[in-house]
Amino acid sequence: MKDTITVGLLGLGTVGSGVIEILEDHKESIQHKTGCDVTIKTVLVSNLTKPRDIDNTSTKLTDRYEDITQDPDIDVVVEVMGGIDHTLTILREAIENGKHIVTANKDLVAQHGAELFEASSRNQCDLFYEASVAGGIPIIRSILDGLSSDKIRKMMGIVNGTTNYILTKMTKEGVDFDSVLKEAQELGFAEADPTADVDGLDAARKMTILSILGFSMPFNLEDVEVKGIRGISLADIQYARQLGYSVKLIGVAEHDETGVAVNVEPTLLPVEHPLSSVNDEYNAVYVYGDAVGETMFYGPGAGKLPTATAVVSDLIAVVKSLRLGTSGSAYVQPQFPKQVKEKKDQLTKKYMRLHVHDQPGMLMELTKIFAEYGISFDQIIQREADKDDERELMMVTHQVSEEDFKRAYNDLESLSSIRSVDSVFRVEGSN
Ligand SMILES: NC(=O)c1ccc[n+]([C@@H]2O[C@H](COP(=O)([O-])OP(=O)(O)OC[C@H]3O[C@@H](n4cnc5c(N)ncnc54)[C@H](OP(=O)(O)O)[C@@H]3O)[C@@H](O)[C@H]2O)c1
């Protein structure tokens, strides 16, 4: 049995430097838990001339990934560099050379997880990725282990800290989307190119991973319907409050006898719902299981030490299975064929905000169109709009299928009284 497990680290940025810090600061406790030393031999970076706060005597920096993938001394590769195609090439080679993998890379796991799991199983290697969803929250282990005896019906996640920070600021300070985004970029909470965050792609990748694990079906990113937060106005947030809701970017994955639907979209949640109180850059995942009922996992979704905690915990799991001789046995293939719900079976409540021409019978005309598809309203508020002859309507439907809602929505165009439909959001958690 080895006394020392040797690690190759890919990336020494925010998370990579946190991994080194935790391995140093918690050295004794990690030794106690694993029964051996864990040392980082080589670190891959792209710029060797950048000043680094790292002990060069025991750890070598390189810009050649082969120094890690082809080093027979290295047992485990910890990937915290990000990226997709080039990183995939590196991890493929590492796995084929028998290295165990820990990664924080949701982009890679969501897009190429199936291939990497197949390769690692074939090579009796472990592949863990706890940090890829919700940073410091141990949600993957909770689903795979803690809730493994249950049947998960629904998962709802605030899994993108940037958008949650933006929506919290808009709600609490009444600042519009563009100004908050700019401030978030200046503070380093949002990327210079915020597309993946604000357009919902980052959350969709995480919901893909959670759906594969929660429902044991081989989903991919294309199965997720995605709508980001760019279209959200302060007016929507304020009216939602009047109706008793908060506005959050929520990933919803639900499973019933008609299949699974996975959506990421701006969603109205009752203010008393536990996810409504998840603010700023925090993440949370709400899981509903047949037997356990409601559970919620809350914590920091990103950041140097929270994310590195998840990475190092995965590393400890790899080391334990290496020492027990059980490497490569943790991965279980999805058990069921993919079953994606049809639109007619996707039932939700909807919020709509629209400007209408203020004329007698207008509301009746409008509700008649929805009634033709069996859609009724739970809440309606109206107020005078800025223009004399206009009114603004905010409406929340009862449960409606996506298909019927779309048909009714299309029929609205035939009404001369409709000036504009300003927003349509999902409503969750109140049925
Ligand atoms: N930051 C978080 O809070 C967080 C949370 C959850 C998951 N993650 C995931 O963790 C990963 C790393 O994130 P991060 O924030 O730590 O990134 P980062 O701060 O940008 O660091 C990236 C590191 O990887 C190196 N690198 C990048 N591309 C490379 C290449 N082609 N060849 C060699 N080295 C390369 C960089 O080298 P140089 O130092 O030379 O530039 C840098 O050290 C990403 O997959 C991210 O999605 C991050």
The ligand as an SDF file (V2000), in Angstrom:
LIG
                    3D

 48 52  0  0  0  0  0  0  0  0999 V2000
  -14.0160   30.0010   -9.3520 N   0  0  0  0  0  0  0  0  0  0  0  0
  -15.0070   29.3470   -8.7630 C   0  0  0  0  0  0  0  0  0  0  0  0
  -15.5520   29.7800   -7.7530 O   0  0  0  0  0  0  0  0  0  0  0  0
  -15.4800   28.0330   -9.3280 C   0  0  0  0  0  0  0  0  0  0  0  0
  -16.5800   27.3810   -8.7210 C   0  0  0  0  0  0  0  0  0  0  0  0
  -16.9860   26.1310   -9.2140 C   0  0  0  0  0  0  0  0  0  0  0  0
  -16.3320   25.5850  -10.2890 C   0  0  0  0  0  0  0  0  0  0  0  0
  -15.2810   26.2710  -10.8680 N   0  0  0  0  0  0  0  0  0  0  0  0
  -14.6270   25.6590  -12.0110 C   0  0  0  0  0  0  0  0  0  0  0  0
  -13.2660   25.4530  -11.6880 O   0  0  0  0  0  0  0  0  0  0  0  0
  -12.4580   25.6140  -12.8540 C   0  0  0  0  0  0  0  0  0  0  0  0
  -11.3580   26.6460  -12.5930 C   0  0  0  0  0  0  0  0  0  0  0  0
  -11.9490   27.8690  -12.2370 O   0  0  0  0  0  0  0  0  0  0  0  0
  -11.0400   29.0810  -11.6810 P   0  0  0  0  0  0  0  0  0  0  0  0
  -12.0190   30.1350  -11.2990 O   0  0  0  0  0  0  0  0  0  0  0  0
  -10.0740   28.6010  -10.6840 O   0  0  0  0  0  0  0  0  0  0  0  0
  -10.2870   29.5240  -13.0050 O   0  0  0  0  0  0  0  0  0  0  0  0
   -9.0610   30.5740  -13.1420 P   0  0  0  0  0  0  0  0  0  0  0  0
   -8.9410   31.3730  -11.8960 O   0  0  0  0  0  0  0  0  0  0  0  0
   -9.2570   31.2650  -14.4210 O   0  0  0  0  0  0  0  0  0  0  0  0
   -7.7720   29.6250  -13.2420 O   0  0  0  0  0  0  0  0  0  0  0  0
   -7.5280   28.8140  -14.3400 C   0  0  0  0  0  0  0  0  0  0  0  0
   -6.1500   28.2080  -14.1860 C   0  0  0  0  0  0  0  0  0  0  0  0
   -5.9500   27.2680  -15.2220 O   0  0  0  0  0  0  0  0  0  0  0  0
   -4.7970   27.6200  -15.9960 C   0  0  0  0  0  0  0  0  0  0  0  0
   -5.1170   27.3440  -17.3950 N   0  0  0  0  0  0  0  0  0  0  0  0
   -6.2300   27.7360  -18.0650 C   0  0  0  0  0  0  0  0  0  0  0  0
   -6.1870   27.2750  -19.3310 N   0  0  0  0  0  0  0  0  0  0  0  0
   -5.0370   26.6110  -19.4530 C   0  0  0  0  0  0  0  0  0  0  0  0
   -4.4030   25.9060  -20.5250 C   0  0  0  0  0  0  0  0  0  0  0  0
   -4.9760   25.8010  -21.7180 N   0  0  0  0  0  0  0  0  0  0  0  0
   -3.2150   25.3130  -20.2910 N   0  0  0  0  0  0  0  0  0  0  0  0
   -2.6240   25.4070  -19.0790 C   0  0  0  0  0  0  0  0  0  0  0  0
   -3.1670   26.0540  -18.0200 N   0  0  0  0  0  0  0  0  0  0  0  0
   -4.3580   26.6480  -18.2130 C   0  0  0  0  0  0  0  0  0  0  0  0
   -4.5510   29.0930  -15.7500 C   0  0  0  0  0  0  0  0  0  0  0  0
   -3.1640   29.3410  -15.9350 O   0  0  0  0  0  0  0  0  0  0  0  0
   -2.4910   30.7940  -15.6610 P   0  0  0  0  0  0  0  0  0  0  0  0
   -2.5150   30.9240  -14.1580 O   0  0  0  0  0  0  0  0  0  0  0  0
   -1.1480   30.6900  -16.2080 O   0  0  0  0  0  0  0  0  0  0  0  0
   -3.3890   31.7910  -16.3310 O   0  0  0  0  0  0  0  0  0  0  0  0
   -4.9990   29.2310  -14.3040 C   0  0  0  0  0  0  0  0  0  0  0  0
   -3.9850   28.8970  -13.4070 O   0  0  0  0  0  0  0  0  0  0  0  0
  -13.4280   25.9720  -13.9880 C   0  0  0  0  0  0  0  0  0  0  0  0
  -13.8060   24.7980  -14.6480 O   0  0  0  0  0  0  0  0  0  0  0  0
  -14.6100   26.5490  -13.2360 C   0  0  0  0  0  0  0  0  0  0  0  0
  -15.8270   26.4260  -13.9450 O   0  0  0  0  0  0  0  0  0  0  0  0
  -14.8390   27.4650  -10.4130 C   0  0  0  0  0  0  0  0  0  0  0  0
  1  2  1  0
  2  3  2  0
  2  4  1  0
  4  5  1  0
  4 48  2  0
  5  6  2  0
  6  7  1  0
  7  8  2  0
  8  9  1  0
  8 48  1  0
  9 10  1  0
  9 46  1  0
 10 11  1  0
 11 12  1  0
 11 44  1  0
 12 13  1  0
 13 14  1  0
 14 15  2  0
 14 16  1  0
 14 17  1  0
 17 18  1  0
 18 19  2  0
 18 20  1  0
 18 21  1  0
 21 22  1  0
 22 23  1  0
 23 24  1  0
 23 42  1  0
 24 25  1  0
 25 26  1  0
 25 36  1  0
 26 27  1  0
 26 35  1  0
 27 28  2  0
 28 29  1  0
 29 30  1  0
 29 35  2  0
 30 31  1  0
 30 32  2  0
 32 33  1  0
 33 34  2  0
 34 35  1  0
 36 37  1  0
 36 42  1  0
 37 38  1  0
 38 39  2  0
 38 40  1  0
 38 41  1  0
 42 43  1  0
 44 45  1  0
 44 46  1  0
 46 47  1  0
M  CHG  2   8   1  16  -1
M  END
$$$$
